[in-house]
Amino acid sequence: MRKIFILLLLISALVVPVFSGTALSSEADSPRENFITEGLVSYCTLEDLNKAYGCENIAGWSRRDPDVADRAIRNATAEIDGYLISGGYTVPLSGPPENLRKYCVDIAAAALVLNAGVLENDPGGKAVLEEAKNARRYLEKVAEGKFRIPCYANFEEEISKLPAGRVRVCASPRLDLTRF
């Protein structure tokens, strides 16, 4: 079970940047520019990161490149989605609770700290990593079914509450590949 979960996390971390709608090369006619996603939802924003850890810290950790911070947010969102999928939730959660926003901020900030390589010189960086570790512990419990996301029922519980003969259908976001 743990190997499957880790595999899902790795796949989602690799897939989200590719399908984020940003070109990975500088070529104007690159086929990668044609990927468009609908409903790409992040559990936090750059503004949330700046409020939590300060504009100067985020700018320094991302080396003043907003794309680095955006990528960290997308990767943190993908990681959280991996945990939620393992817990039986349909992702992305619409209007996620505040604790998921905080966890997304913590995981994204930890990624920025690690990528910047400031851990040895920054005692605050160790605190950021500890917050991300706490977030992952909570999310692991959600994936194991020991904790629940507030206001969101587990998918299996939702199905069991439906009257007999009813069907619940969930769809994932669609990609527009018409110009590819």
C-alpha positions, 0 to 999 in steps of 0.5 A: 500500500505504501509503495503504491502511495509513493508511486502516486505521489511521484507520478502526480509530481511529474504530471502536474508541471507538464500539464500546468499550461506552461511551456517547458521550452522556449520554442514558440511552436512547441507542442507542449504549449498546447496543453490546457487544463480545466479546473487546475486548483491549488490549495494555496496561492503565492500571496498565502506563502508571502503572508505565512513566511514573509515576502522577503523569505519567499523571494529569497528562497525562490531566488526572486523567480515567481515561477519557482514558487508557483511550481512549489505550490503546484507540487505541494497541491499534487502531493496533497491530492495524492494523500487525499486520493489514497484516503478515498476523496475526490480531488481537487476539493472545491473550497478546501478547509483552511487546514489544507491551505496551511499544509499546502503553504508549509509543504511548498515553503519547505520545498523552496527552502530545500531547493535554495539550499539555505538550510545550514545557515537558516535556523528558520528553515529547519522550522519550516521543514518541521511544519511540512513534516507535521503537515505530511503526518496529518495527511498520512493519517488522512490517507490511512483513513484515521483522520478525516478532512472536515466537511468532506465525507469519504467517498465510500461513506457517501456511496453507502448513504445514497438510496438504493438504485442511485449512482454517483458519478465523478469526473476528473478535469479534461484536457483540450488536446485538439491542437496537439 
